[in-house]
Each structure stands twice: as structure tokens, then as C-alpha cells.
Amino acid sequence: MAKSYQNIITLEAGKRGGKPCIRGLRITVYDVLSWLADGMTSSEIIEDFPELKAEDISACLSFAADREHGLVSLKTLRDHTVEIEHALLISDHACIEIL
């Protein structure tokens, strides 16, 4: 998957608790994903938040897909420690969620 979000999704410690935001705005990836999950269209989101662009919404989806792809369970960690250590060393976007 192309990393089309790397120049769009930003992380700043003092903004929205350090959560991933869009272009330094106070709108988080979670906000956008929640609006989409609630049934809003990209056009409706942009109408409500004109500072957003269509590529911002696509970037949120790409970012979320990459995070989902990088999630592993604690059992997987125990069963595959060596493989996971290797994956973490070569990955620039690995994320581990303790379930």
C-alpha cells in the first residue's frame, strides 16, 4: 500500500493528546473515521469542515489500514517472538495492540 498519508497525517505531543491529526489541524484520524462509520460521506465531511480535502480523508483510511495491518495479538507475540522482532526492525509503521 502506498504511503500517501505520510505528509498529511501528523503527530504533535501537545495537540489532541498526541493522536494522529490531519495536516497539523485539531481534527484527528479518529474523528474522520468516526464520521465515516456514522454514515457521513466524504463530501458531507468536507462541507462541515472546509479545511479538509478529499485526499485528507483518503489519507485517514490509508493510515488506518496500515495500522490495522500492523496489529498483532499478545498470543502471536509469545508464539512468534523472533519473527516479530525482525518485522519491527524493518518496519517504519509497526503497531502492537495488547488484546
N, C-alpha and C positions, 0 to 999 in steps of 0.2 A: 504494500500500500504506500502510495506517495505521501511524503510528509508535508503536505500542502498547508498544514497548520502551524508550522514552526515559527513563522514570522507574524502570526496572528494571535495565537494563544500565549498569554504572558503570565508570569508568576512574580508577584511582589509581596514580600513579607508583610508590609503594612496595609495591604489592600485586600479587603474581603477575607481576612484571616489567612492570607497566602494561598487561597484557592485559585485555580486556573481561571483567568479572566480573558476577555476579548480586547486586544489592542490597548491594554492599559486602562480600559474603561472599568467601571464598577459593576459590569454585567459579567456574571460567571458562566462557565460552560454548563454548570448545573442548571442555572436559570433557563438557558436556551433549551436544554434537553427536557426540562420540566414542561416548558411551554409547548414543545412539540408533542410530548407524551400526553398533554392535556387536550390535544387536537388542534392547536393553532397551526396555521400554515406559515411557511417562511414569509410570505407576503404580509400576513397579519402581524407577525413579529416585527418586521421592518416598518410597517405602518405605525405600530405602537412605540417603536424605538428607532427613529430615523437615523440615529448614529450608527446603526448596524447595516451591514451589506450582506448580500446573498452569500458571498464567499466566507463571511464570518460564521454563518450558520453551517455551511459545509465543513468548515474547519472544526467546529464543535463536534460534528458527527465523526470526522476522521480521528480527532483526538480521543473521543470516547471508544471508538473501535480499536484503536491501538492499545488503550488502557485495558480494555476487556481481553484483548488477545494476550496481554502480558500477565493477567491474573493467574495465580495458582493457589491451590488449597494447601493447608498445613500438612495433610497426609501426603500430598505429592512432594512437598519439601522433604519430609522424612524418607520417603521411598527413593527419591532421585537427587540426593544432595549434590553429587559430583556434577551431574548434567546441569543442574540449576546454577551452580556456581559458575560453570563455564558460560551459560547463557547470560548471566548477569554481567560477566566480564566483557562480553562482546556486544551487549545491547545498550543503546542510549535511552531507552524508554521503558525498561522493565519496571513492573509494579507488583508488589506482593500484597495480597489481602489475606489476613488471618480470618478464617471462617470458623 
